[in-house]
Amino acid sequence: MRKHHDLLVWQHSMELVEQIYALTNTFPRSEQFGLISQMRRAAVSVPSNIAEGAARESNSEFKHFLVIARGSLSELETQLMLADKLGFCSNTKPHMDRLEVIFALLGGLIRKLNNASSPHT
């Protein structure tokens, strides 16, 4: 198993992808090329960027991809809020809770990488 498979943040983000796919299956067909596609791409981007970053040569590169993953997570959060406001889903709390966990895990890993590259550690 590669390094990223062991990361809790990657595992949680993979579960989030499954949740988002299941959730968007309930959206109106008219959103197939709109919000459904956007949400799925943003969700898939999170674990994909974590995996790509983990495969890179340096902590700096890894951190760069973690920041991109965090951006995709923010995008997904916005899209989830829109889906709720548009009435496409009614209970976003479990998804928002998982988003918060992933945000925290990403933040912690980014801080750890920052400290590892600091000359004072």
N, C-alpha and C positions, 0 to 999 in steps of 0.2 A: 504494500500500500504506500502511495506517495505521501509526502509530508502534509499536503493540504487536507487529506482525508481525516487526519487526526485533529484538525482545528475545530473547536466547538463552534466558532463563528461560521465556518463553512457548512457544518452539519445543520445548524439552525437555518442558514440561508437556503439550503437544499429543501428543507421542510417547508419553508416559506413559498418556494416555487410551487410545490405540490398544492399548498393551500390556495395560492393565487389561481392556478389552473382550475381547480375545483370551483372556486368562487366565480371566475369569469365564465365558466360553463353555464351559469344561470343567467347571464346577461342577455339582453335582447339580441337577436341575430343581426340587427342593424348596426350593432357595435363591433361586428367581427373585424372590420378593418380600422376601427377607431380605438376606443378605450381598451377593448379586449387585447388587441395586438400590442398596444403601448404598455399595458400593465404586465403582460407576459414577458415582453422583451426586457423591461426594467428589472423584473424579478429574476430572470435568467442571468442577467448581467452581474448580479451580486456574487453568487458563488463562482461564476466564470472568472471574474476579475480577481477574486481571492485565489483561485487555483493558478491563474496565470502569474500573479505576483509571487506566489510561493515557489514557482518554478524558476524564477529569475535568480541572477547571480548575487545580487546585493540586497542588503536591508533597505537601502534607499529606493531601489526599484520595487521591492515588495510593498513598501509604504505607499509609493505612487499608485499602485494598483488598488490598495486598500482605500485610498482616498477616492478613487474612481468608483469603487463599490459603494462607498458611503454616499456618493452623489446619486447613483442609481437607486439607492434605498430612499433617499429624499424624494426623488422623482416618483417612485412607487407610492410613497406616503401621500403625496399630493394627488395622485391618480385615484388612490383608494378613497380619499376624502371627497373627490369629485363624484366618484361612483355612488357614494353614500348620498351626497346632495342631489344627485340626479335620480335617486330612487332605485338604482340597480341592485343595491344590497342593503340589508337592514341592520345586520349585526357585524360591524367592522372591528369590534373590540378585540377578539382573539388575534386578528391580523395586526392591529395596531400594537398589541402587547408584544407580539413576536418581533415586530419592527423595532420596538424600543430595546428589546434584548440584543438584537443584532447591532443596533447603533452603539450600545454600551460596549459590546464585545469588540467591535471595530475600533472604537475610541481607545479602549485599553490596549489593544494590539499595536495601534499606531503610537501610543505613548511609550510602550515598551521598546518599539523599534527606534523611536527618537532617543530614548535613554541609552540604548545600546550603541548608537552612533555618536553620542556625546563624549567628548574627550575627558569629561569629569566623572565618568562612571568606572 
